[in-house]
């Protein structure tokens, strides 16, 4: 047996021994492809959740601003009512409807 025949025999033997490993690696690669597909789906869902979260945050910020404006308006109205009540009380005292 010359060197070339020996190399071919060794190559055939190695191929035969490595074939089960190649088969298992092929199955693992298939599983990894499936996992990668699932992760892509999850990533897509996370992007949707991020968009919804940003929209909800903006709505909350808008609501917070609306509440601050409302509070300022209510405070001003209460202040104006207090001034008007003081005027009414003074007019009632001047007309001697309320005791001094």
VMD Tcl script that builds the backbone (N, CA, C; Angstrom):
set m [mol new atoms 300]
animate dup $m
set s [atomselect $m all]
$s set {name element resname resid chain x y z} {
  {N N UNK 1 A 0.843 -1.172 0.000}
  {CA C UNK 1 A 0.000 0.000 0.000}
  {C C UNK 1 A 0.893 1.241 0.000}
  {N N UNK 2 A 0.653 2.100 -0.977}
  {CA C UNK 2 A 1.465 3.309 -1.019}
  {C C UNK 2 A 0.800 4.412 -0.185}
  {N N UNK 3 A 1.490 5.536 -0.112}
  {CA C UNK 3 A 1.023 6.643 0.738}
  {C C UNK 3 A -0.349 7.168 0.320}
  {N N UNK 4 A -0.570 7.237 -0.988}
  {CA C UNK 4 A -1.842 7.785 -1.466}
  {C C UNK 4 A -2.993 6.865 -1.083}
  {N N UNK 5 A -2.807 5.577 -1.206}
  {CA C UNK 5 A -3.849 4.633 -0.821}
  {C C UNK 5 A -4.096 4.684 0.680}
  {N N UNK 6 A -3.027 4.826 1.431}
  {CA C UNK 6 A -3.142 4.928 2.885}
  {C C UNK 6 A -3.915 6.186 3.272}
  {N N UNK 7 A -3.637 7.298 2.581}
  {CA C UNK 7 A -4.330 8.561 2.858}
  {C C UNK 7 A -5.813 8.435 2.517}
  {N N UNK 8 A -6.119 7.789 1.426}
  {CA C UNK 8 A -7.513 7.604 1.034}
  {C C UNK 8 A -8.245 6.717 2.042}
  {N N UNK 9 A -7.577 5.676 2.520}
  {CA C UNK 9 A -8.183 4.783 3.508}
  {C C UNK 9 A -8.447 5.539 4.798}
  {N N UNK 10 A -7.467 6.341 5.232}
  {CA C UNK 10 A -7.632 7.140 6.452}
  {C C UNK 10 A -8.736 8.183 6.272}
  {N N UNK 11 A -8.786 8.779 5.101}
  {CA C UNK 11 A -9.811 9.778 4.820}
  {C C UNK 11 A -11.199 9.147 4.864}
  {N N UNK 12 A -11.335 7.988 4.265}
  {CA C UNK 12 A -12.617 7.279 4.288}
  {C C UNK 12 A -13.018 6.910 5.698}
  {N N UNK 13 A -12.052 6.446 6.487}
  {CA C UNK 13 A -12.310 6.076 7.880}
  {C C UNK 13 A -12.729 7.289 8.695}
  {N N UNK 14 A -12.025 8.420 8.500}
  {CA C UNK 14 A -12.383 9.647 9.210}
  {C C UNK 14 A -13.766 10.135 8.810}
  {N N UNK 15 A -14.068 10.083 7.512}
  {CA C UNK 15 A -15.390 10.493 7.047}
  {C C UNK 15 A -16.475 9.639 7.691}
  {N N UNK 16 A -16.215 8.335 7.767}
  {CA C UNK 16 A -17.181 7.417 8.364}
  {C C UNK 16 A -17.383 7.720 9.852}
  {N N UNK 17 A -16.307 8.011 10.560}
  {CA C UNK 17 A -16.385 8.301 11.995}
  {C C UNK 17 A -16.999 9.684 12.257}
  {N N UNK 18 A -16.739 10.636 11.368}
  {CA C UNK 18 A -17.228 12.000 11.581}
  {C C UNK 18 A -18.663 12.214 11.104}
  {N N UNK 19 A -19.194 11.277 10.313}
  {CA C UNK 19 A -20.532 11.453 9.756}
  {C C UNK 19 A -21.614 11.618 10.844}
  {N N UNK 20 A -21.608 10.795 11.922}
  {CA C UNK 20 A -22.627 11.005 12.969}
  {C C UNK 20 A -22.518 12.404 13.609}
  {N N UNK 21 A -21.302 12.890 13.750}
  {CA C UNK 21 A -21.106 14.227 14.318}
  {C C UNK 21 A -21.668 15.284 13.373}
  {N N UNK 22 A -21.416 15.110 12.071}
  {CA C UNK 22 A -21.953 16.038 11.074}
  {C C UNK 22 A -23.479 16.029 11.097}
  {N N UNK 23 A -24.055 14.828 11.231}
  {CA C UNK 23 A -25.516 14.721 11.281}
  {C C UNK 23 A -26.075 15.460 12.504}
  {N N UNK 24 A -25.447 15.244 13.644}
  {CA C UNK 24 A -25.907 15.925 14.864}
  {C C UNK 24 A -25.746 17.430 14.740}
  {N N UNK 25 A -24.650 17.878 14.166}
  {CA C UNK 25 A -24.446 19.313 13.976}
  {C C UNK 25 A -25.504 19.887 13.033}
  {N N UNK 26 A -25.891 19.112 12.029}
  {CA C UNK 26 A -26.955 19.553 11.124}
  {C C UNK 26 A -28.271 19.742 11.862}
  {N N UNK 27 A -28.588 18.786 12.757}
  {CA C UNK 27 A -29.812 18.905 13.566}
  {C C UNK 27 A -29.737 20.114 14.497}
  {N N UNK 28 A -28.583 20.300 15.107}
  {CA C UNK 28 A -28.399 21.450 16.009}
  {C C UNK 28 A -28.559 22.755 15.235}
  {N N UNK 29 A -28.008 22.794 14.039}
  {CA C UNK 29 A -28.129 23.999 13.216}
  {C C UNK 29 A -29.593 24.279 12.884}
  {N N UNK 30 A -30.351 23.228 12.596}
  {CA C UNK 30 A -31.781 23.393 12.330}
  {C C UNK 30 A -32.511 23.951 13.538}
  {N N UNK 31 A -32.190 23.431 14.709}
  {CA C UNK 31 A -32.811 23.925 15.948}
  {C C UNK 31 A -32.436 25.385 16.207}
  {N N UNK 32 A -31.178 25.702 15.983}
  {CA C UNK 32 A -30.747 27.084 16.181}
  {C C UNK 32 A -31.458 28.033 15.218}
  {N N UNK 33 A -31.702 27.576 13.996}
  {CA C UNK 33 A -32.452 28.397 13.040}
  {C C UNK 33 A -33.861 28.665 13.555}
  {N N UNK 34 A -34.494 27.623 14.112}
  {CA C UNK 34 A -35.841 27.795 14.677}
  {C C UNK 34 A -35.818 28.783 15.835}
  {N N UNK 35 A -34.835 28.645 16.720}
  {CA C UNK 35 A -34.713 29.550 17.869}
  {C C UNK 35 A -34.495 30.976 17.389}
  {N N UNK 36 A -33.658 31.141 16.385}
  {CA C UNK 36 A -33.402 32.473 15.841}
  {C C UNK 36 A -34.680 33.081 15.275}
  {N N UNK 37 A -35.488 32.269 14.606}
  {CA C UNK 37 A -36.772 32.749 14.091}
  {C C UNK 37 A -37.690 33.197 15.212}
  {N N UNK 38 A -37.728 32.410 16.273}
  {CA C UNK 38 A -38.563 32.788 17.426}
  {C C UNK 38 A -38.069 34.078 18.051}
  {N N UNK 39 A -36.756 34.215 18.175}
  {CA C UNK 39 A -36.202 35.443 18.752}
  {C C UNK 39 A -36.530 36.655 17.892}
  {N N UNK 40 A -36.515 36.476 16.569}
  {CA C UNK 40 A -36.902 37.572 15.677}
  {C C UNK 40 A -38.353 37.970 15.931}
  {N N UNK 41 A -39.231 36.973 16.134}
  {CA C UNK 41 A -40.638 37.264 16.433}
  {C C UNK 41 A -40.765 38.019 17.754}
  {N N UNK 42 A -40.016 37.565 18.768}
  {CA C UNK 42 A -40.051 38.227 20.073}
  {C C UNK 42 A -39.540 39.655 19.943}
  {N N UNK 43 A -38.478 39.836 19.179}
  {CA C UNK 43 A -37.922 41.174 18.988}
  {C C UNK 43 A -38.939 42.087 18.312}
  {N N UNK 44 A -39.669 41.552 17.347}
  {CA C UNK 44 A -40.711 42.334 16.686}
  {C C UNK 44 A -41.798 42.730 17.663}
  {N N UNK 45 A -42.182 41.801 18.531}
  {CA C UNK 45 A -43.203 42.105 19.540}
  {C C UNK 45 A -42.688 43.144 20.518}
  {N N UNK 46 A -41.418 43.055 20.890}
  {CA C UNK 46 A -40.851 44.033 21.812}
  {C C UNK 46 A -40.850 45.418 21.195}
  {N N UNK 47 A -40.593 45.505 19.889}
  {CA C UNK 47 A -40.641 46.804 19.225}
  {C C UNK 47 A -42.044 47.389 19.294}
  {N N UNK 48 A -43.061 46.553 19.106}
  {CA C UNK 48 A -44.442 47.024 19.205}
  {C C UNK 48 A -44.729 47.504 20.618}
  {N N UNK 49 A -44.256 46.755 21.613}
  {CA C UNK 49 A -44.464 47.138 23.009}
  {C C UNK 49 A -43.775 48.481 23.301}
  {N N UNK 50 A -42.582 48.672 22.758}
  {CA C UNK 50 A -41.881 49.943 22.966}
  {C C UNK 50 A -42.657 51.103 22.365}
  {N N UNK 51 A -43.228 50.906 21.179}
  {CA C UNK 51 A -44.019 51.958 20.541}
  {C C UNK 51 A -45.244 52.272 21.394}
  {N N UNK 52 A -45.924 51.221 21.857}
  {CA C UNK 52 A -47.100 51.429 22.701}
  {C C UNK 52 A -46.725 52.116 24.011}
  {N N UNK 53 A -45.585 51.750 24.572}
  {CA C UNK 53 A -45.138 52.363 25.822}
  {C C UNK 53 A -44.835 53.844 25.608}
  {N N UNK 54 A -44.185 54.184 24.488}
  {CA C UNK 54 A -43.901 55.593 24.207}
  {C C UNK 54 A -45.192 56.380 24.043}
  {N N UNK 55 A -46.158 55.786 23.347}
  {CA C UNK 55 A -47.434 56.466 23.139}
  {C C UNK 55 A -48.148 56.676 24.480}
  {N N UNK 56 A -48.131 55.649 25.332}
  {CA C UNK 56 A -48.768 55.757 26.641}
  {C C UNK 56 A -48.059 56.801 27.497}
  {N N UNK 57 A -46.750 56.841 27.433}
  {CA C UNK 57 A -45.986 57.837 28.192}
  {C C UNK 57 A -46.342 59.242 27.725}
  {N N UNK 58 A -46.476 59.433 26.421}
  {CA C UNK 58 A -46.851 60.747 25.895}
  {C C UNK 58 A -48.245 61.132 26.371}
  {N N UNK 59 A -49.166 60.173 26.350}
  {CA C UNK 59 A -50.521 60.461 26.819}
  {C C UNK 59 A -50.516 60.833 28.300}
  {N N UNK 60 A -49.707 60.132 29.091}
  {CA C UNK 60 A -49.609 60.459 30.515}
  {C C UNK 60 A -49.014 61.849 30.725}
  {N N UNK 61 A -48.012 62.189 29.943}
  {CA C UNK 61 A -47.422 63.521 30.040}
  {C C UNK 61 A -48.444 64.596 29.670}
  {N N UNK 62 A -49.216 64.335 28.617}
  {CA C UNK 62 A -50.262 65.282 28.219}
  {C C UNK 62 A -51.313 65.420 29.315}
  {N N UNK 63 A -51.699 64.298 29.907}
  {CA C UNK 63 A -52.688 64.325 30.981}
  {C C UNK 63 A -52.150 65.098 32.184}
  {N N UNK 64 A -50.882 64.889 32.499}
  {CA C UNK 64 A -50.259 65.596 33.617}
  {C C UNK 64 A -50.281 67.107 33.368}
  {N N UNK 65 A -49.966 67.506 32.149}
  {CA C UNK 65 A -49.997 68.923 31.800}
  {C C UNK 65 A -51.422 69.470 31.890}
  {N N UNK 66 A -52.396 68.718 31.378}
  {CA C UNK 66 A -53.795 69.143 31.464}
  {C C UNK 66 A -54.223 69.319 32.920}
  {N N UNK 67 A -53.793 68.409 33.779}
  {CA C UNK 67 A -54.148 68.502 35.209}
  {C C UNK 67 A -53.517 69.735 35.847}
  {N N UNK 68 A -52.297 70.047 35.477}
  {CA C UNK 68 A -51.642 71.236 36.039}
  {C C UNK 68 A -52.375 72.504 35.602}
  {N N UNK 69 A -52.779 72.571 34.344}
  {CA C UNK 69 A -53.534 73.724 33.845}
  {C C UNK 69 A -54.872 73.808 34.570}
  {N N UNK 70 A -55.539 72.660 34.743}
  {CA C UNK 70 A -56.820 72.618 35.445}
  {C C UNK 70 A -56.670 73.115 36.880}
  {N N UNK 71 A -55.639 72.653 37.575}
  {CA C UNK 71 A -55.411 73.091 38.954}
  {C C UNK 71 A -55.193 74.599 39.013}
  {N N UNK 72 A -54.414 75.131 38.090}
  {CA C UNK 72 A -54.185 76.582 38.063}
  {C C UNK 72 A -55.486 77.333 37.840}
  {N N UNK 73 A -56.319 76.843 36.933}
  {CA C UNK 73 A -57.609 77.492 36.675}
  {C C UNK 73 A -58.518 77.431 37.898}
  {N N UNK 74 A -58.572 76.287 38.569}
  {CA C UNK 74 A -59.412 76.141 39.763}
  {C C UNK 74 A -58.920 77.075 40.867}
  {N N UNK 75 A -57.627 77.149 41.060}
  {CA C UNK 75 A -57.087 78.060 42.084}
  {C C UNK 75 A -57.463 79.507 41.782}
  {N N UNK 76 A -57.352 79.882 40.520}
  {CA C UNK 76 A -57.709 81.252 40.134}
  {C C UNK 76 A -59.195 81.503 40.360}
  {N N UNK 77 A -60.037 80.534 40.007}
  {CA C UNK 77 A -61.479 80.679 40.216}
  {C C UNK 77 A -61.812 80.789 41.699}
  {N N UNK 78 A -61.148 79.988 42.529}
  {CA C UNK 78 A -61.382 80.058 43.983}
  {C C UNK 78 A -60.944 81.418 44.517}
  {N N UNK 79 A -59.824 81.919 44.056}
  {CA C UNK 79 A -59.342 83.233 44.478}
  {C C UNK 79 A -60.345 84.324 44.080}
  {N N UNK 80 A -60.841 84.247 42.838}
  {CA C UNK 80 A -61.831 85.218 42.365}
  {C C UNK 80 A -63.114 85.127 43.184}
  {N N UNK 81 A -63.544 83.910 43.508}
  {CA C UNK 81 A -64.745 83.737 44.333}
  {C C UNK 81 A -64.558 84.345 45.720}
  {N N UNK 82 A -63.368 84.144 46.279}
  {CA C UNK 82 A -63.071 84.743 47.593}
  {C C UNK 82 A -63.171 86.253 47.533}
  {N N UNK 83 A -62.613 86.852 46.498}
  {CA C UNK 83 A -62.700 88.315 46.328}
  {C C UNK 83 A -64.147 88.759 46.199}
  {N N UNK 84 A -64.924 88.029 45.424}
  {CA C UNK 84 A -66.334 88.388 45.234}
  {C C UNK 84 A -67.119 88.250 46.524}
  {N N UNK 85 A -66.819 87.203 47.313}
  {CA C UNK 85 A -67.513 87.020 48.596}
  {C C UNK 85 A -67.171 88.156 49.559}
  {N N UNK 86 A -65.923 88.595 49.563}
  {CA C UNK 86 A -65.545 89.730 50.415}
  {C C UNK 86 A -66.325 90.976 50.009}
  {N N UNK 87 A -66.498 91.173 48.733}
  {CA C UNK 87 A -67.267 92.318 48.235}
  {C C UNK 87 A -68.720 92.213 48.678}
  {N N UNK 88 A -69.309 91.014 48.559}
  {CA C UNK 88 A -70.705 90.811 48.968}
  {C C UNK 88 A -70.859 91.076 50.464}
  {N N UNK 89 A -69.937 90.572 51.259}
  {CA C UNK 89 A -69.997 90.769 52.705}
  {C C UNK 89 A -69.915 92.259 53.030}
  {N N UNK 90 A -69.021 92.985 52.391}
  {CA C UNK 90 A -68.881 94.423 52.642}
  {C C UNK 90 A -70.156 95.181 52.257}
  {N N UNK 91 A -70.744 94.810 51.121}
  {CA C UNK 91 A -71.989 95.472 50.684}
  {C C UNK 91 A -73.108 95.176 51.679}
  {N N UNK 92 A -73.186 93.927 52.178}
  {CA C UNK 92 A -74.210 93.586 53.162}
  {C C UNK 92 A -73.995 94.355 54.466}
  {N N UNK 93 A -72.736 94.573 54.853}
  {CA C UNK 93 A -72.467 95.339 56.064}
  {C C UNK 93 A -72.814 96.803 55.875}
  {N N UNK 94 A -72.510 97.330 54.700}
  {CA C UNK 94 A -72.825 98.747 54.415}
  {C C UNK 94 A -74.336 98.942 54.452}
  {N N UNK 95 A -75.068 98.006 53.945}
  {CA C UNK 95 A -76.546 98.115 53.937}
  {C C UNK 95 A -77.149 97.630 55.258}
  {N N UNK 96 A -76.306 97.340 56.223}
  {CA C UNK 96 A -76.667 96.906 57.571}
  {C C UNK 96 A -77.546 95.656 57.559}
  {N N UNK 97 A -77.285 94.800 56.608}
  {CA C UNK 97 A -77.969 93.512 56.568}
  {C C UNK 97 A -77.174 92.517 57.412}
  {N N UNK 98 A -75.886 92.670 57.456}
  {CA C UNK 98 A -75.021 91.865 58.340}
  {C C UNK 98 A -74.509 92.756 59.459}
  {N N UNK 99 A -74.446 92.221 60.643}
  {CA C UNK 99 A -73.886 93.043 61.741}
  {C C UNK 99 A -72.399 93.230 61.563}
  {N N UNK 100 A -71.932 94.380 62.076}
  {CA C UNK 100 A -70.504 94.664 61.962}
  {C C UNK 100 A -69.712 94.058 63.055}
}
mol reanalyze $m
mol bondsrecalc $m
mol representation Tube
mol addrep $m
